[in-house]
Structure formats: C-alpha cells, structure tokens
Amino acid sequence: MPHMGQQYSKEADSSKINKNRRCFLGALAGAMSMALTMQAPAMAAAYPDKPIRLIVPFPAGGSTDTVARIIAKGLQDAMSASFVVENRAGAGGTVGMAAALRSAPDGYTLGVGPVGATIIAKLIGMQVPYDPVKDIVPIANMGSLPLVFAVKSDLPVKSLGELVALAKSKPGALSYGTSGAGTPGHLAFEYLKKLAGLDIVHVPYKGDAPLTTDLQGGQLEIGILTGPAAVAQAKSDKLKYLAVTSGVRYPQLPDVPTVAEAGYKDYNITIWNVLVAPAGTDPAVIATLNGAMNKVFALESTKETLKAQGFLPSVFMSPEAAAAFVASERKAWETIVGTTGVTLSN
C-alpha cells in the first residue's frame, strides 16, 4: 500500500499536469481563433484572385442574359477581375439557380436570380432543388422591368377601365396571352382579374415573340408583354398599350398610365433580377461585390445602356437592403399567388 505522503504527492503532480494541459489547450484555442480571425480579412482583401463565374439561368439573348453581360463587363472593370458568363437554362430558371447555389460559397461562382426562380417557382408548386429562403444570399439588385397590358388595335377600348367594362359585358368571350403559364405576366393579369372580377381566358405561349405575332395578327385580344418587347413594337399601328404594371410610369413609354392610376391602388408588379451567392459566403466578399455593383450602376454609361435595353432606373442597395427587398417581394408574391390560386396544375 503506498505511503499517504506519496499519494498526496502523486495527486498534486496530476493536478499540476491537468492544469498545465488546460492552460496549453486554452492558449492553443486562442491562437487558432486569432489566426482564423486574421485569415478572414486577409482572404477578403485578396478577393478576387481568379476568374469569377456568373451563371445566367436563361438562354443567351434574352433580357436577363443582356443585363447579366452588361453587369459582368462593369464588374470586370470595377474589380480588375475576369468574369465568365455561363448560360444554364431550364425549368423556369431553377436549373441555373440550383447550379449557382450548389457551388462552393467562396465568391467565385455567382448567380443571376430572376423573380421566377427566386420566389415564384416554389410558390406555384414547382419542385425546386434548393430552399429559396435559406440557400440564397442576395448581393444587389440587377435591374427591373414592368409588364405592359396591350390589346390588338381594333379592340374598341382606349384605357384599362374600358377594357374592364368590355370584359364584364362579355364574360368568357375575351382571351389574353402570356409568355407562359406560371410566369409573372400570367400571375399579374390573373391578379387584375381577381381585383376587377373578370372572366377572361388565358392562352399561354412559349415566349414573347409568338405572343406578339398573334396579338398583331388579331388572333388574340389582349397580350401581356415585357417592357422591352413592348418598346420594340411601340411604333406598330397594330397594338395599343393600356397600362404598365409598375408603381410608376415606364420612362420608355411615358404616355402609358400605370394600373394603379386606373383605380387599382397599390398594384405594383415588376420582374427583376438580383445578383446572388450561395449561403455561407463570407460577408466581406458579399460587401466587396455589392460595392462594385453600386459603382457600376453609378456610371452614366451603365444607366444609358440599361435604359436602352428597356430597364427601369437602377436602385442602389446594400446587401441588407437587397435581402430586405427580396423578403418584401416574397410577401407580395405570396399574396398574389394566394389570391389568384395559380399553380402548375392550373
């Protein structure tokens, strides 16, 4: 049996060893924490040091692709970095969005988030391979467009109010076309129908081009066009524009009143894109990208180019404001989808 003094000595040695171990581990943890804290700003300061990929969830040539390439060129100049635009189309923009959000959250793969893939798709019942609320980090607004309510030239109406009166006098006799079922245009006009109590038949097309052709040809009474598509046909004598869906008048078509002006207070619908990154991206990287975006939007050359492409004036947003904007838009579209009852099945 060990001597009692020897036992106390061993216990004292053990206590001293444990104390030293705790001190060592505490010092090591502190050093690692300091190293990581110092490393994050250093990584952000070095960003970007290689090409940045920007995924556009639609084919080349459309309005989303156009604004993406304008912004990519501006960011390239502002950040002295190479930006590579990659088109990943499919499933209403959700394929490209998923590709961007599944990438490493290191700031070297970004996405263009259209309102459809960012908000609407999930609300109308699409199976999207990402969580629109948790997986998306909005960086900045990339521009917005109104929709335009157009009618064929020989329809006997000159205003939205007259169209509503005509539709009420002939329930189910008129038809309206959009660029597709579940699109913002479809939801926007269905929302008006609910507010006004109208019965007008929906005819979905595959894009603005065939829709515009049938509208000009008289096969369709009403068409919901994007702002740029309407501007492109502004001189046509085969179309009449009754209203724009934005809360303010469209600078490119200043004589066309808003839906709100026609008596539908607070009606304000635009289609937009936001620059997005995957969840988990360093806030310092987000801030760097946001600052560069605002520099690009401040350039007169950017403003003029976007205006010529049919976009509304740019809105400067901090990352926090961009996140708040998307959250606010989500609530608005939840109201629209809930009111109209539009889903993939109808």
Residue pairs with C-beta under 8 A, 6 or more apart in sequence:
2 10
40 282
40 284
41 284
43 282
43 284
44 282
44 284
44 285
44 288
47 107
47 284
47 285
47 288
48 79
48 81
48 107
48 108
50 82
50 108
51 81
51 82
51 83
51 84
51 108
52 75
52 81
52 82
52 83
52 84
52 107
52 108
52 109
52 110
53 83
53 84
53 86
53 103
53 108
53 109
53 110
54 68
54 72
54 83
54 84
54 85
54 86
54 110
54 111
54 112
55 86
55 87
55 88
55 96
55 97
55 99
55 100
55 109
55 110
55 111
55 112
56 64
56 65
56 68
56 85
56 86
56 87
56 88
56 96
56 112
57 64
57 88
57 89
57 90
57 93
57 94
57 95
57 96
57 97
57 100
57 111
57 112
57 114
57 117
58 64
58 65
58 87
58 89
58 93
58 96
58 114
59 65
59 87
59 89
60 87
63 145
63 226
63 228
63 309
63 310
63 311
64 93
64 112
64 114
64 273
65 85
65 87
66 309
67 112
67 142
67 143
67 273
67 306
67 309
67 311
68 85
68 112
68 142
68 273
69 85
70 302
70 305
70 306
70 309
71 142
71 275
71 293
71 296
72 83
72 85
73 83
74 295
74 296
74 299
74 302
75 81
75 83
75 289
75 292
75 293
75 296
76 82
76 83
77 296
78 292
78 295
78 296
79 288
79 292
87 96
88 95
88 96
88 99
89 95
89 96
90 96
91 121
91 126
92 116
92 117
92 121
92 126
92 182
93 114
93 116
93 117
93 121
94 117
94 121
94 126
94 128
94 129
94 130
96 111
96 112
96 117
97 111
97 113
97 117
97 118
97 128
97 130
97 276
98 128
98 129
98 130
99 111
100 109
100 110
100 111
100 276
100 277
100 278
101 111
101 130
101 135
101 136
101 276
101 278
101 279
102 129
102 130
102 278
103 109
103 278
104 278
105 277
105 278
105 279
105 280
105 281
105 282
106 281
106 282
106 285
107 277
107 281
107 282
107 285
107 286
107 288
107 289
109 278
110 139
110 275
110 276
110 277
110 289
111 275
111 276
111 277
112 142
112 273
112 274
112 275
112 276
113 136
113 138
113 273
113 274
113 275
113 276
114 271
114 272
114 273
115 184
115 271
115 272
115 273
115 329
115 333
116 182
116 183
116 184
116 271
117 128
118 132
118 136
118 274
118 276
118 326
119 132
119 326
119 329
119 330
119 333
120 182
120 184
120 187
120 333
120 337
121 128
121 132
121 182
122 128
122 132
123 333
123 334
123 337
124 182
124 337
124 342
124 343
124 344
125 343
125 344
125 345
126 182
126 344
130 136
132 330
133 330
134 279
135 278
135 279
136 276
136 279
136 326
137 276
137 277
137 278
137 279
137 281
137 286
137 319
137 323
138 274
138 275
138 276
138 319
138 322
138 323
138 325
138 326
139 274
139 275
139 276
139 277
139 286
139 289
139 290
139 293
139 319
139 322
140 274
140 275
140 289
140 290
140 293
140 294
140 317
140 319
140 322
141 272
141 273
141 274
141 275
141 314
141 315
141 317
141 322
141 325
142 272
142 273
142 274
142 275
142 293
143 272
143 273
143 306
143 311
143 312
143 314
144 246
144 270
144 271
144 272
144 273
144 311
144 312
144 315
145 226
145 227
145 228
145 270
145 271
145 272
145 310
145 311
145 312
146 227
146 244
146 245
146 246
146 250
146 269
146 270
146 271
146 312
147 184
147 185
147 188
147 224
147 225
147 226
147 227
147 244
147 245
147 269
147 270
147 271
148 224
148 225
148 226
148 227
148 229
148 230
148 241
148 243
148 244
148 245
148 250
148 253
148 256
149 160
149 163
149 189
149 192
149 222
149 224
149 241
149 242
149 243
149 244
149 245
149 259
150 215
150 222
150 223
150 224
150 225
150 230
150 239
150 240
150 241
150 242
151 157
151 163
151 215
151 221
151 222
151 223
151 239
151 240
151 242
152 215
152 216
152 218
152 220
152 221
152 222
152 238
152 239
152 240
153 237
153 238
153 239
153 240
154 218
155 163
155 166
155 221
155 222
155 240
156 162
156 166
157 163
157 165
157 166
157 240
157 242
158 240
158 242
159 242
159 257
159 262
160 242
160 243
160 257
160 259
160 262
161 262
161 263
163 222
163 242
164 196
164 198
166 174
167 174
167 196
167 198
167 199
167 200
168 196
168 197
168 198
171 199
172 199
172 200
172 201
174 200
174 201
174 221
174 222
175 200
175 201
175 202
175 203
175 220
175 221
175 222
176 189
176 200
176 201
176 202
176 203
176 220
176 221
176 222
176 223
176 224
177 202
177 203
177 204
177 205
177 211
177 214
177 215
177 220
177 222
177 223
177 224
178 185
178 186
178 189
178 202
178 203
178 204
178 205
178 211
178 223
178 224
179 185
179 204
179 205
179 206
179 207
179 208
179 211
179 224
179 226
180 186
180 204
180 205
180 206
180 207
181 202
181 204
181 344
182 342
182 343
182 344
184 269
184 271
185 224
185 225
185 226
186 202
186 204
186 224
186 342
187 269
187 333
187 336
187 337
187 340
187 342
188 224
188 245
188 269
188 336
189 200
189 202
189 222
189 224
190 202
190 340
190 342
191 267
191 269
191 336
191 339
191 340
192 198
192 259
192 264
192 267
193 199
193 200
193 340
194 339
194 340
195 264
195 267
196 264
200 222
203 220
205 211
205 214
208 225
208 226
208 229
211 220
211 223
211 225
212 223
212 225
212 229
212 233
214 220
214 223
215 222
215 223
215 238
215 239
216 233
216 236
216 238
216 239
217 238
218 238
223 239
225 233
226 271
226 310
227 244
227 250
227 252
227 253
227 310
227 311
227 312
228 309
228 310
230 241
230 253
231 252
231 253
231 310
233 239
234 241
234 252
234 253
241 253
241 256
242 256
243 256
243 257
243 258
243 259
243 261
243 262
244 250
244 253
244 256
244 257
244 258
244 259
245 258
245 259
245 267
245 268
245 269
245 270
246 258
246 268
246 269
246 270
246 312
247 258
247 260
247 267
247 268
248 258
249 256
249 257
249 258
250 256
250 312
251 307
251 312
251 313
252 307
252 310
258 267
259 267
260 266
260 267
260 268
269 332
269 336
270 312
272 329
274 322
274 325
274 326
275 289
275 293
277 285
277 286
277 289
283 319
286 319
287 319
290 317
290 318
290 319
290 322
294 316
294 317
296 302
297 303
297 314
297 316
298 316
302 314
303 313
303 314
306 314
307 313
317 325
